[in-house]
Amino acid sequence: MTVSSIEERSTPVSGGVIVDLRAYVVHAPIGEPVRLSFGTLSSRRLVLVEIELENGMIGIGESWVNWPPWAHVDRVAAFEQGIRPLIMGGDPGDISAIHDLLVARLDPMGRQADAVGPMYQAISGVDLALWDLAGKLAEQSVVHLCGGSGATVPVYASSIGPGSDIESTCSDLVDHGFDQVKVRVGFDRETDRDLLRRVRKCAGDGFGIIADANRAWTLGEAEAMTGVLMEYGVDLVEEPLRDPDLAAIEVLFESTGLPVAVGENLYEEEDFIRFADSPAIGALQPDVTKNGGFSPILEIAARIARSGCALMPHCYGGPLGFMASVHLMAGLGTRGSIEFPIGPMAPFWGMVGGPPAIHDGVVDVPSGPGFGFHLDEEWTASARNLP
């Protein structure tokens, strides 16, 4: 599908009314804890949401709940108490109407509680489940519902940080056809320098590096650290500033020349467009499990593509979000690549029978109905019973 024809995509087929919504937590131990600039992950969780129609068909969505550690408890309550009563008896074919209803009801609550993100993360799960249903009802993949025909999508590896077996990981990435990796930074100067030095040495000069600071620095600290990033050939720095204000990002870019990536924590369409139009922004990173689902990101991504800014969907949850992002990129045919979690970042691939193969830096677009995944019921059932 071309960007100009996005409004002409197929209308999802209805299959009767919604008769049930179920939300449940999937846990995954990850062995060695994963250090980030603001905290440590000792396990991973995500919330799956199932929407069932009167004909028995089920669509499955995913909601991001990495932080805070108790986010999964709040999310299930939001689905059961806030969202389920709103969508029971609704028409699953009118995805836009359901999305608009949820935003109208939940956005004001989120703003009042200063918790807009969790509301949109919950809406994301519903919207993804409805698109999965739409494809299953039409017996088409979502990329075809969008009018797209792409067979592959570029990916980059995510991520390497303290505690990673850097030498072995870099060797595996090269062998599997990756040409770019994300490195977690924002710890201290020497830790960050050592990580980048080892990755550059192992991966080679032609390998792309993205540095993700996870909002670790003030503007002054980011300016001071940029010299280290550029010393090791970092192409892009993700969320460098504690306060992701566009004006401050532009000051950072003007003083250093290093482009910035943002997007997973933006929730207004106009904010995405405002950032996309700035020369300081090298890539935008919406997340279909965080920013409201497939519907708004499809529209936002089309507008981003018109601006010429690269699109690099954020994927730090589970395989459903990743596959939805693949359909998004293939449907738009836009410039950019998708985050592909590796190692401890990717404990959920067993949910769908294992990770997809990467070849020559790309992944194949799933061709089955909906988002093209099949849940491994045995794996998922066992993951629901973890503490």
Secondary structure as UniProt FT lines:
FT   HELIX           3..8
FT   STRAND          18..36
FT   TURN            37..38
FT   STRAND          39..53
FT   TURN            54..55
FT   STRAND          58..64
FT   TURN            69..70
FT   HELIX           71..77
FT   HELIX           78..83
FT   HELIX           84..87
FT   TURN            88..89
FT   TURN            92..93
FT   HELIX           95..112
FT   TURN            113..114
FT   HELIX           116..138
FT   HELIX           142..145
FT   TURN            146..147
FT   STRAND          152..160
FT   TURN            162..163
FT   HELIX           166..175
FT   TURN            176..177
FT   STRAND          180..184
FT   HELIX           189..203
FT   TURN            205..206
FT   STRAND          208..212
FT   HELIX           219..231
FT   TURN            232..233
FT   STRAND          234..238
FT   HELIX           246..256
FT   STRAND          260..262
FT   TURN            264..265
FT   HELIX           269..276
FT   TURN            279..280
FT   STRAND          281..284
FT   TURN            288..290
FT   HELIX           294..307
FT   STRAND          310..311
FT   HELIX           319..332
FT   STRAND          338..341
FT   HELIX           343..345
FT   TURN            347..348
FT   HELIX           349..352
FT   STRAND          358..359
FT   TURN            360..361
FT   STRAND          362..364
FT   HELIX           377..384
//
